[in-house]
Amino acid sequence: MIPIFESILPIFLIVLLGVALKRVPFIDQSVWPGLETLGYYLFFPALLFLTLASADFSGIELGTVALVSLIAVAVMTVLLVALHPLARARGMSDSSYTSFFQTSSRWNAFIALAIAERLTGPSGLALVALVMAVIIIPLNFINVVMMVWYGTGARSMATLVKRIAGNPLILGAMAGILVNALSSGIYPPLEQAVDLIARSSLGLGLLMVGAGLKLEDALRPRAAVLAPTVLKLLVFPAIMIGLALGFGLSGEPLLILALCASVPTAMNGYLLARQMGGDAPLYAAVTTVQTVASFLTIPAVMWAAGVLAGGQLAGG
């Protein structure tokens, strides 16, 4: 378990640096919303595009990994929708439920990519890219639908189509998949330009995760915060691992699927919550608690998956 913990530690050190930088007086606080918007509309879509466009999926059990990922998302979606009446009965507004749904289903690919690169290198990155290719588009589609339906913004088919068609994460992922499928490659100068942008996205993304955290929320978590934390960090990994084992996966594919399921929620959902009438403060609180808790839960999930995967990364 120690090797897993040490592989994850640098990722969280950058997150902690983001926490510190947000609080130093010589940095203008107005810079953070701009960086957040740039990350959402440019840096992360560029990373998605380049990773998926250049990923080598040969030798990977594409069909099984893709199927397990999609079924896991479907099972989690059904579970979260089934919990809506209970959440409402306990006094949760529909606006807050959208943040409950988002933080329980979204995953932080910044953290997953960074950990996979340290743990398994290019092969792990390709697997994370495959999971990204398979579930980022349906996950964003599902969450936009939930925001339109339960949020306080305008509810109409036109709004839904507009939000989905203009979602930069969906567009970046779809463009990367298309380029990869065409096998025509990217015009080298253009690829180098995108690469320069994409390279900065992981470090900047982790800093933005830290800058967006509100540590006081981690000290006084409430039920509306703890429930999606348990669902995202423990229930979703259990679903993913159970399905992977059921479909006969083992070794590195099982480990990477466990990693993708066990990372905390994505910060970009906070911007979506603000833009579409969700409960942004609740989203920020859940993200904080999940990120802090995942420092312990990710190594635990990866260790358990390693044991089930045949001992890979389980020792130490």
Short mmCIF file of the C-alpha atoms (twelve columns), coordinates in Angstrom:
data_MODEL
# 
_entry.id   MODEL 
# 
loop_
_atom_site.group_PDB 
_atom_site.id 
_atom_site.type_symbol 
_atom_site.label_atom_id 
_atom_site.label_alt_id 
_atom_site.label_comp_id 
_atom_site.label_asym_id 
_atom_site.label_seq_id 
_atom_site.Cartn_x 
_atom_site.Cartn_y 
_atom_site.Cartn_z 
_atom_site.pdbx_PDB_model_num 
ATOM 1   C CA . MET A 1   0.000   0.000   0.000   1 
ATOM 2   C CA . ILE A 2   2.963   2.346   0.631   1 
ATOM 3   C CA . PRO A 3   3.968   2.481   -3.090  1 
ATOM 4   C CA . ILE A 4   0.418   3.487   -3.993  1 
ATOM 5   C CA . PHE A 5   0.383   6.175   -1.298  1 
ATOM 6   C CA . GLU A 6   3.747   7.550   -2.452  1 
ATOM 7   C CA . SER A 7   2.579   7.612   -6.074  1 
ATOM 8   C CA . ILE A 8   -0.481  9.625   -5.097  1 
ATOM 9   C CA . LEU A 9   1.326   11.966  -2.676  1 
ATOM 10  C CA . PRO A 10  2.779   14.339  -5.359  1 
ATOM 11  C CA . ILE A 11  -0.700  14.848  -6.773  1 
ATOM 12  C CA . PHE A 12  -2.058  15.976  -3.429  1 
ATOM 13  C CA . LEU A 13  0.983   18.135  -2.751  1 
ATOM 14  C CA . ILE A 14  0.086   20.156  -5.872  1 
ATOM 15  C CA . VAL A 15  -3.521  20.355  -4.658  1 
ATOM 16  C CA . LEU A 16  -2.249  21.662  -1.297  1 
ATOM 17  C CA . LEU A 17  -0.105  24.198  -3.149  1 
ATOM 18  C CA . GLY A 18  -3.298  25.424  -4.825  1 
ATOM 19  C CA . VAL A 19  -4.919  25.772  -1.382  1 
ATOM 20  C CA . ALA A 20  -1.945  27.873  -0.213  1 
ATOM 21  C CA . LEU A 21  -1.744  30.026  -3.341  1 
ATOM 22  C CA . LYS A 22  -5.439  30.910  -3.083  1 
ATOM 23  C CA . ARG A 23  -4.734  32.386  0.343   1 
ATOM 24  C CA . VAL A 24  -1.520  34.363  -0.254  1 
ATOM 25  C CA . PRO A 25  -2.088  38.142  -0.322  1 
ATOM 26  C CA . PHE A 26  0.127   38.985  -3.312  1 
ATOM 27  C CA . ILE A 27  -2.049  37.060  -5.819  1 
ATOM 28  C CA . ASP A 28  -5.080  38.989  -7.045  1 
ATOM 29  C CA . GLN A 29  -8.141  36.891  -6.208  1 
ATOM 30  C CA . SER A 30  -9.802  37.924  -9.459  1 
ATOM 31  C CA . VAL A 31  -7.338  35.705  -11.355 1 
ATOM 32  C CA . TRP A 32  -8.934  32.442  -10.158 1 
ATOM 33  C CA . PRO A 33  -12.333 32.704  -11.911 1 
ATOM 34  C CA . GLY A 34  -10.509 33.504  -15.155 1 
ATOM 35  C CA . LEU A 35  -8.224  30.490  -14.786 1 
ATOM 36  C CA . GLU A 36  -11.240 28.333  -13.920 1 
ATOM 37  C CA . THR A 37  -13.023 29.434  -17.082 1 
ATOM 38  C CA . LEU A 38  -9.886  28.925  -19.207 1 
ATOM 39  C CA . GLY A 39  -9.466  25.457  -17.766 1 
ATOM 40  C CA . TYR A 40  -13.066 24.529  -18.512 1 
ATOM 41  C CA . TYR A 41  -13.189 25.932  -22.041 1 
ATOM 42  C CA . LEU A 42  -9.593  25.470  -23.235 1 
ATOM 43  C CA . PHE A 43  -7.029  23.581  -21.145 1 
ATOM 44  C CA . PHE A 44  -9.020  20.488  -20.199 1 
ATOM 45  C CA . PRO A 45  -10.725 20.099  -23.614 1 
ATOM 46  C CA . ALA A 46  -7.253  20.371  -25.220 1 
ATOM 47  C CA . LEU A 47  -5.946  17.638  -22.918 1 
ATOM 48  C CA . LEU A 48  -8.952  15.435  -23.664 1 
ATOM 49  C CA . PHE A 49  -8.579  15.972  -27.401 1 
ATOM 50  C CA . LEU A 50  -4.841  15.250  -27.552 1 
ATOM 51  C CA . THR A 51  -4.950  12.285  -25.144 1 
ATOM 52  C CA . LEU A 52  -7.765  10.592  -27.028 1 
ATOM 53  C CA . ALA A 53  -6.446  11.515  -30.483 1 
ATOM 54  C CA . SER A 54  -2.989  10.050  -29.798 1 
ATOM 55  C CA . ALA A 55  -3.860  7.165   -27.450 1 
ATOM 56  C CA . ASP A 56  -2.704  3.698   -28.489 1 
ATOM 57  C CA . PHE A 57  -5.560  1.337   -27.706 1 
ATOM 58  C CA . SER A 58  -3.896  -1.731  -29.229 1 
ATOM 59  C CA . GLY A 59  -3.589  -4.646  -26.848 1 
ATOM 60  C CA . ILE A 60  -6.304  -3.262  -24.587 1 
ATOM 61  C CA . GLU A 61  -9.519  -5.175  -23.998 1 
ATOM 62  C CA . LEU A 62  -11.431 -2.281  -25.516 1 
ATOM 63  C CA . GLY A 63  -14.876 -3.832  -25.647 1 
ATOM 64  C CA . THR A 64  -14.878 -5.196  -22.105 1 
ATOM 65  C CA . VAL A 65  -13.344 -2.087  -20.501 1 
ATOM 66  C CA . ALA A 66  -15.790 0.141   -22.378 1 
ATOM 67  C CA . LEU A 67  -18.778 -2.041  -21.483 1 
ATOM 68  C CA . VAL A 68  -17.864 -2.190  -17.786 1 
ATOM 69  C CA . SER A 69  -17.406 1.597   -17.691 1 
ATOM 70  C CA . LEU A 70  -20.762 2.281   -19.329 1 
ATOM 71  C CA . ILE A 71  -22.664 -0.224  -17.173 1 
ATOM 72  C CA . ALA A 72  -21.085 1.230   -14.013 1 
ATOM 73  C CA . VAL A 73  -22.238 4.727   -15.015 1 
ATOM 74  C CA . ALA A 74  -25.719 3.397   -15.802 1 
ATOM 75  C CA . VAL A 75  -25.983 1.581   -12.462 1 
ATOM 76  C CA . MET A 76  -24.808 4.675   -10.573 1 
ATOM 77  C CA . THR A 77  -27.252 6.879   -12.482 1 
ATOM 78  C CA . VAL A 78  -30.187 4.609   -11.658 1 
ATOM 79  C CA . LEU A 79  -29.142 4.510   -8.004  1 
ATOM 80  C CA . LEU A 80  -28.888 8.306   -7.780  1 
ATOM 81  C CA . VAL A 81  -32.236 8.858   -9.501  1 
ATOM 82  C CA . ALA A 82  -33.814 6.331   -7.114  1 
ATOM 83  C CA . LEU A 83  -32.422 8.343   -4.170  1 
ATOM 84  C CA . HIS A 84  -34.156 11.561  -5.300  1 
ATOM 85  C CA . PRO A 85  -37.463 10.900  -3.439  1 
ATOM 86  C CA . LEU A 86  -35.493 10.115  -0.270  1 
ATOM 87  C CA . ALA A 87  -33.392 13.261  -0.650  1 
ATOM 88  C CA . ARG A 88  -36.532 15.371  -1.145  1 
ATOM 89  C CA . ALA A 89  -38.216 13.723  1.874   1 
ATOM 90  C CA . ARG A 90  -35.221 14.755  3.975   1 
ATOM 91  C CA . GLY A 91  -35.650 18.369  2.934   1 
ATOM 92  C CA . MET A 92  -33.163 18.596  0.042   1 
ATOM 93  C CA . SER A 93  -34.242 21.033  -2.671  1 
ATOM 94  C CA . ASP A 94  -34.093 20.077  -6.332  1 
ATOM 95  C CA . SER A 95  -31.312 22.627  -6.801  1 
ATOM 96  C CA . SER A 96  -29.238 20.921  -4.089  1 
ATOM 97  C CA . TYR A 97  -30.103 17.511  -5.533  1 
ATOM 98  C CA . THR A 98  -28.398 18.492  -8.807  1 
ATOM 99  C CA . SER A 99  -25.159 19.025  -6.876  1 
ATOM 100 C CA . PHE A 100 -25.754 15.783  -4.975  1 
ATOM 101 C CA . PHE A 101 -26.131 14.029  -8.349  1 
ATOM 102 C CA . GLN A 102 -23.142 15.726  -9.984  1 
ATOM 103 C CA . THR A 103 -20.710 15.137  -7.121  1 
ATOM 104 C CA . SER A 104 -21.732 11.475  -6.862  1 
ATOM 105 C CA . SER A 105 -21.305 10.724  -10.560 1 
ATOM 106 C CA . ARG A 106 -18.580 13.004  -11.983 1 
ATOM 107 C CA . TRP A 107 -14.907 12.060  -11.702 1 
ATOM 108 C CA . ASN A 108 -11.752 14.163  -11.732 1 
ATOM 109 C CA . ALA A 109 -9.813  12.984  -14.773 1 
ATOM 110 C CA . PHE A 110 -6.974  15.400  -13.890 1 
ATOM 111 C CA . ILE A 111 -6.241  13.341  -10.779 1 
ATOM 112 C CA . ALA A 112 -6.852  9.995   -12.514 1 
ATOM 113 C CA . LEU A 113 -4.450  10.837  -15.369 1 
ATOM 114 C CA . ALA A 114 -1.769  12.113  -13.011 1 
ATOM 115 C CA . ILE A 115 -1.936  9.027   -10.777 1 
ATOM 116 C CA . ALA A 116 -2.097  6.604   -13.731 1 
ATOM 117 C CA . GLU A 117 0.990   8.187   -15.272 1 
ATOM 118 C CA . ARG A 118 2.935   7.668   -12.055 1 
ATOM 119 C CA . LEU A 119 1.628   4.160   -11.376 1 
ATOM 120 C CA . THR A 120 1.714   2.458   -14.769 1 
ATOM 121 C CA . GLY A 121 3.065   4.921   -17.360 1 
ATOM 122 C CA . PRO A 122 1.798   5.141   -20.958 1 
ATOM 123 C CA . SER A 123 -0.296  1.974   -20.770 1 
ATOM 124 C CA . GLY A 124 -2.198  3.335   -17.780 1 
ATOM 125 C CA . LEU A 125 -2.683  6.668   -19.528 1 
ATOM 126 C CA . ALA A 126 -4.147  4.875   -22.545 1 
ATOM 127 C CA . LEU A 127 -6.579  2.993   -20.316 1 
ATOM 128 C CA . VAL A 128 -7.681  6.172   -18.542 1 
ATOM 129 C CA . ALA A 129 -8.055  7.799   -21.963 1 
ATOM 130 C CA . LEU A 130 -10.260 4.903   -23.049 1 
ATOM 131 C CA . VAL A 131 -12.470 5.273   -19.979 1 
ATOM 132 C CA . MET A 132 -12.584 9.016   -20.639 1 
ATOM 133 C CA . ALA A 133 -13.605 8.393   -24.237 1 
ATOM 134 C CA . VAL A 134 -16.368 6.038   -23.175 1 
ATOM 135 C CA . ILE A 135 -17.947 7.785   -20.187 1 
ATOM 136 C CA . ILE A 136 -17.142 11.508  -20.307 1 
ATOM 137 C CA . ILE A 137 -19.634 12.181  -23.088 1 
ATOM 138 C CA . PRO A 138 -22.558 10.227  -21.539 1 
ATOM 139 C CA . LEU A 139 -21.700 11.549  -18.049 1 
ATOM 140 C CA . ASN A 140 -21.769 15.146  -19.238 1 
ATOM 141 C CA . PHE A 141 -24.957 14.453  -21.181 1 
ATOM 142 C CA . ILE A 142 -26.633 12.922  -18.116 1 
ATOM 143 C CA . ASN A 143 -25.529 15.736  -15.812 1 
ATOM 144 C CA . VAL A 144 -26.622 18.468  -18.208 1 
ATOM 145 C CA . VAL A 145 -30.016 16.746  -18.487 1 
ATOM 146 C CA . MET A 146 -30.298 16.652  -14.676 1 
ATOM 147 C CA . MET A 147 -29.297 20.322  -14.430 1 
ATOM 148 C CA . VAL A 148 -31.879 21.354  -17.014 1 
ATOM 149 C CA . TRP A 149 -34.601 19.245  -15.405 1 
ATOM 150 C CA . TYR A 150 -33.973 19.958  -11.704 1 
ATOM 151 C CA . GLY A 151 -32.011 23.223  -11.756 1 
ATOM 152 C CA . THR A 152 -33.530 26.670  -11.327 1 
ATOM 153 C CA . GLY A 153 -32.591 27.765  -14.850 1 
ATOM 154 C CA . ALA A 154 -34.728 27.564  -17.975 1 
ATOM 155 C CA . ARG A 155 -36.139 24.081  -18.617 1 
ATOM 156 C CA . SER A 156 -36.693 23.357  -22.287 1 
ATOM 157 C CA . MET A 157 -35.524 21.039  -25.034 1 
ATOM 158 C CA . ALA A 158 -33.824 23.981  -26.740 1 
ATOM 159 C CA . THR A 159 -31.825 24.714  -23.566 1 
ATOM 160 C CA . LEU A 160 -30.862 21.052  -23.264 1 
ATOM 161 C CA . VAL A 161 -29.673 20.807  -26.870 1 
ATOM 162 C CA . LYS A 162 -27.759 24.084  -26.574 1 
ATOM 163 C CA . ARG A 163 -25.992 23.023  -23.370 1 
ATOM 164 C CA . ILE A 164 -25.018 19.617  -24.740 1 
ATOM 165 C CA . ALA A 165 -23.946 20.870  -28.168 1 
ATOM 166 C CA . GLY A 166 -21.832 23.626  -26.635 1 
ATOM 167 C CA . ASN A 167 -20.225 21.625  -23.822 1 
ATOM 168 C CA . PRO A 168 -16.444 21.978  -24.365 1 
ATOM 169 C CA . LEU A 169 -15.654 18.651  -22.657 1 
ATOM 170 C CA . ILE A 170 -18.014 16.768  -24.940 1 
ATOM 171 C CA . LEU A 171 -16.693 18.583  -28.014 1 
ATOM 172 C CA . GLY A 172 -13.043 17.962  -27.078 1 
ATOM 173 C CA . ALA A 173 -13.629 14.269  -26.387 1 
ATOM 174 C CA . MET A 174 -15.611 13.742  -29.585 1 
ATOM 175 C CA . ALA A 175 -12.970 15.502  -31.697 1 
ATOM 176 C CA . GLY A 176 -10.191 13.373  -30.174 1 
ATOM 177 C CA . ILE A 177 -12.086 10.134  -30.773 1 
ATOM 178 C CA . LEU A 178 -12.771 11.152  -34.372 1 
ATOM 179 C CA . VAL A 179 -9.115  11.945  -35.099 1 
ATOM 180 C CA . ASN A 180 -8.018  8.667   -33.490 1 
ATOM 181 C CA . ALA A 181 -10.547 6.691   -35.537 1 
ATOM 182 C CA . LEU A 182 -9.504  8.346   -38.801 1 
ATOM 183 C CA . SER A 183 -5.831  7.432   -38.173 1 
ATOM 184 C CA . SER A 184 -4.838  10.465  -40.217 1 
ATOM 185 C CA . GLY A 185 -2.947  12.127  -37.404 1 
ATOM 186 C CA . ILE A 186 -2.818  15.826  -36.614 1 
ATOM 187 C CA . TYR A 187 -0.945  18.453  -38.624 1 
ATOM 188 C CA . PRO A 188 2.393   18.510  -36.681 1 
ATOM 189 C CA . PRO A 189 2.573   22.278  -35.956 1 
ATOM 190 C CA . LEU A 190 -1.048  22.188  -34.773 1 
ATOM 191 C CA . GLU A 191 -0.340  19.111  -32.644 1 
ATOM 192 C CA . GLN A 192 2.631   20.859  -31.033 1 
ATOM 193 C CA . ALA A 193 0.512   23.916  -30.269 1 
ATOM 194 C CA . VAL A 194 -2.228  21.814  -28.676 1 
ATOM 195 C CA . ASP A 195 0.416   19.818  -26.795 1 
ATOM 196 C CA . LEU A 196 1.840   22.995  -25.251 1 
ATOM 197 C CA . ILE A 197 -1.617  23.890  -23.975 1 
ATOM 198 C CA . ALA A 198 -2.454  20.349  -22.862 1 
ATOM 199 C CA . ARG A 199 0.828   19.954  -20.969 1 
ATOM 200 C CA . SER A 200 -0.046  22.815  -18.676 1 
ATOM 201 C CA . SER A 201 -3.532  21.503  -17.983 1 
ATOM 202 C CA . LEU A 202 -2.670  18.758  -15.482 1 
ATOM 203 C CA . GLY A 203 -0.591  20.955  -13.191 1 
ATOM 204 C CA . LEU A 204 -2.938  23.913  -13.535 1 
ATOM 205 C CA . GLY A 205 -5.960  21.666  -13.088 1 
ATOM 206 C CA . LEU A 206 -4.595  20.270  -9.820  1 
ATOM 207 C CA . LEU A 207 -3.799  23.797  -8.608  1 
ATOM 208 C CA . MET A 208 -7.367  24.832  -9.453  1 
ATOM 209 C CA . VAL A 209 -8.710  21.859  -7.497  1 
ATOM 210 C CA . GLY A 210 -6.822  23.156  -4.460  1 
ATOM 211 C CA . ALA A 211 -7.818  26.767  -5.050  1 
ATOM 212 C CA . GLY A 212 -11.479 25.790  -5.218  1 
ATOM 213 C CA . LEU A 213 -11.466 23.932  -1.903  1 
ATOM 214 C CA . LYS A 214 -12.969 25.400  1.249   1 
ATOM 215 C CA . LEU A 215 -11.198 23.619  4.076   1 
ATOM 216 C CA . GLU A 216 -13.662 24.837  6.693   1 
ATOM 217 C CA . ASP A 217 -16.293 22.669  4.972   1 
ATOM 218 C CA . ALA A 218 -14.139 19.594  5.596   1 
ATOM 219 C CA . LEU A 219 -14.152 20.304  9.331   1 
ATOM 220 C CA . ARG A 220 -17.961 20.502  9.615   1 
ATOM 221 C CA . PRO A 221 -19.400 18.115  7.020   1 
ATOM 222 C CA . ARG A 222 -23.182 17.663  7.052   1 
ATOM 223 C CA . ALA A 223 -25.363 14.837  5.763   1 
ATOM 224 C CA . ALA A 224 -25.829 16.471  2.347   1 
ATOM 225 C CA . VAL A 225 -22.036 16.481  2.016   1 
ATOM 226 C CA . LEU A 226 -21.220 13.104  3.538   1 
ATOM 227 C CA . ALA A 227 -23.756 11.125  1.462   1 
ATOM 228 C CA . PRO A 228 -22.275 11.959  -1.989  1 
ATOM 229 C CA . THR A 229 -18.790 11.504  -0.508  1 
ATOM 230 C CA . VAL A 230 -19.570 7.914   0.480   1 
ATOM 231 C CA . LEU A 231 -21.373 7.260   -2.801  1 
ATOM 232 C CA . LYS A 232 -18.538 8.600   -4.968  1 
ATOM 233 C CA . LEU A 233 -15.470 7.346   -3.086  1 
ATOM 234 C CA . LEU A 234 -16.728 3.954   -1.880  1 
ATOM 235 C CA . VAL A 235 -19.966 2.872   -3.581  1 
ATOM 236 C CA . PHE A 236 -18.996 3.788   -7.154  1 
ATOM 237 C CA . PRO A 237 -15.580 2.019   -6.909  1 
ATOM 238 C CA . ALA A 238 -17.307 -1.052  -5.465  1 
ATOM 239 C CA . ILE A 239 -19.737 -1.090  -8.405  1 
ATOM 240 C CA . MET A 240 -16.914 -0.650  -10.923 1 
ATOM 241 C CA . ILE A 241 -14.678 -3.316  -9.378  1 
ATOM 242 C CA . GLY A 242 -17.565 -5.766  -9.006  1 
ATOM 243 C CA . LEU A 243 -18.545 -5.363  -12.647 1 
ATOM 244 C CA . ALA A 244 -14.929 -5.633  -13.832 1 
ATOM 245 C CA . LEU A 245 -14.471 -8.897  -11.936 1 
ATOM 246 C CA . GLY A 246 -17.801 -10.147 -13.208 1 
ATOM 247 C CA . PHE A 247 -16.682 -9.551  -16.793 1 
ATOM 248 C CA . GLY A 248 -13.382 -11.345 -16.185 1 
ATOM 249 C CA . LEU A 249 -11.025 -8.342  -16.082 1 
ATOM 250 C CA . SER A 250 -7.860  -8.497  -13.990 1 
ATOM 251 C CA . GLY A 251 -4.425  -6.930  -13.786 1 
ATOM 252 C CA . GLU A 252 -3.894  -3.386  -15.040 1 
ATOM 253 C CA . PRO A 253 -7.369  -2.878  -16.595 1 
ATOM 254 C CA . LEU A 254 -8.986  -3.686  -13.254 1 
ATOM 255 C CA . LEU A 255 -6.610  -1.340  -11.410 1 
ATOM 256 C CA . ILE A 256 -7.236  1.557   -13.777 1 
ATOM 257 C CA . LEU A 257 -11.011 1.101   -13.691 1 
ATOM 258 C CA . ALA A 258 -10.818 1.141   -9.882  1 
ATOM 259 C CA . LEU A 259 -8.718  4.317   -10.048 1 
ATOM 260 C CA . CYS A 260 -11.141 6.092   -12.386 1 
ATOM 261 C CA . ALA A 261 -14.059 5.260   -10.105 1 
ATOM 262 C CA . SER A 262 -12.279 6.202   -6.868  1 
ATOM 263 C CA . VAL A 263 -11.079 9.732   -7.659  1 
ATOM 264 C CA . PRO A 264 -13.135 12.632  -6.278  1 
ATOM 265 C CA . THR A 265 -15.623 14.618  -8.300  1 
ATOM 266 C CA . ALA A 266 -14.582 17.082  -11.013 1 
ATOM 267 C CA . MET A 267 -14.315 20.809  -10.301 1 
ATOM 268 C CA . ASN A 268 -15.817 21.714  -13.690 1 
ATOM 269 C CA . GLY A 269 -19.223 20.687  -12.348 1 
ATOM 270 C CA . TYR A 270 -19.025 23.661  -9.969  1 
ATOM 271 C CA . LEU A 271 -19.012 26.028  -12.943 1 
ATOM 272 C CA . LEU A 272 -21.940 24.111  -14.447 1 
ATOM 273 C CA . ALA A 273 -23.823 24.433  -11.144 1 
ATOM 274 C CA . ARG A 274 -23.281 28.189  -11.135 1 
ATOM 275 C CA . GLN A 275 -24.300 28.575  -14.755 1 
ATOM 276 C CA . MET A 276 -27.406 26.373  -14.686 1 
ATOM 277 C CA . GLY A 277 -29.070 27.069  -11.353 1 
ATOM 278 C CA . GLY A 278 -27.549 24.336  -9.197  1 
ATOM 279 C CA . ASP A 279 -26.386 24.576  -5.586  1 
ATOM 280 C CA . ALA A 280 -22.812 25.783  -6.148  1 
ATOM 281 C CA . PRO A 281 -21.921 26.181  -2.421  1 
ATOM 282 C CA . LEU A 282 -22.972 22.573  -1.756  1 
ATOM 283 C CA . TYR A 283 -20.929 21.434  -4.762  1 
ATOM 284 C CA . ALA A 284 -17.852 23.236  -3.384  1 
ATOM 285 C CA . ALA A 285 -18.363 21.716  0.069   1 
ATOM 286 C CA . VAL A 286 -18.712 18.163  -1.276  1 
ATOM 287 C CA . THR A 287 -15.675 18.602  -3.535  1 
ATOM 288 C CA . THR A 288 -13.595 19.720  -0.567  1 
ATOM 289 C CA . VAL A 289 -14.583 16.794  1.642   1 
ATOM 290 C CA . GLN A 290 -14.192 14.274  -1.200  1 
ATOM 291 C CA . THR A 291 -10.734 15.559  -2.123  1 
ATOM 292 C CA . VAL A 292 -9.523  15.449  1.478   1 
ATOM 293 C CA . ALA A 293 -11.053 12.001  2.095   1 
ATOM 294 C CA . SER A 294 -9.734  10.589  -1.200  1 
ATOM 295 C CA . PHE A 295 -6.185  11.037  0.050   1 
ATOM 296 C CA . LEU A 296 -6.958  7.959   2.174   1 
ATOM 297 C CA . THR A 297 -9.678  6.217   0.171   1 
ATOM 298 C CA . ILE A 298 -7.838  6.090   -3.184  1 
ATOM 299 C CA . PRO A 299 -4.875  4.123   -1.749  1 
ATOM 300 C CA . ALA A 300 -7.324  1.821   0.063   1 
ATOM 301 C CA . VAL A 301 -9.394  1.179   -3.086  1 
ATOM 302 C CA . MET A 302 -6.278  0.699   -5.223  1 
ATOM 303 C CA . TRP A 303 -4.790  -1.690  -2.679  1 
ATOM 304 C CA . ALA A 304 -7.996  -3.745  -2.615  1 
ATOM 305 C CA . ALA A 305 -8.150  -3.743  -6.419  1 
ATOM 306 C CA . GLY A 306 -4.477  -4.737  -6.519  1 
ATOM 307 C CA . VAL A 307 -5.165  -7.753  -4.332  1 
ATOM 308 C CA . LEU A 308 -8.086  -8.737  -6.551  1 
ATOM 309 C CA . ALA A 309 -6.021  -8.051  -9.677  1 
ATOM 310 C CA . GLY A 310 -3.496  -10.654 -8.673  1 
ATOM 311 C CA . GLY A 311 -1.166  -8.771  -6.363  1 
ATOM 312 C CA . GLN A 312 -0.213  -5.852  -8.617  1 
ATOM 313 C CA . LEU A 313 0.614   -2.809  -6.462  1 
ATOM 314 C CA . ALA A 314 -0.842  -4.569  -3.442  1 
ATOM 315 C CA . GLY A 315 2.394   -5.048  -1.607  1 
ATOM 316 C CA . GLY A 316 4.815   -2.630  -0.018  1 
# 
